[in-house]
């Protein structure tokens, strides 16, 4: 996943290796953390915006996470699965 951050017209890349298929990302401006979903590895991940920290938050019982949204009022993270992975 190439995440570009522009600072005084200088671009740099974060988290450029060890990724499958990142689908979506969300920034928590209160903590300075970047969250993303990885469709291939079926994980939800987090890392600092400067690239100094990266870990898998959820990796069990998640099928192809697609989108992630943060709600800073109660401090929840929500993620969406594709409709074909939901049980009816």
Buried (B, 14 or more C-beta within 10 A) or exposed (E): BEBEEEEEEEEEEBBEEEBEEBBBBBBBEEBEBBBBBBBEBBBBBBBEBEBEEBEEEBEEEBEBBBBBEBEEEEEEBEBBBEEEEEEE
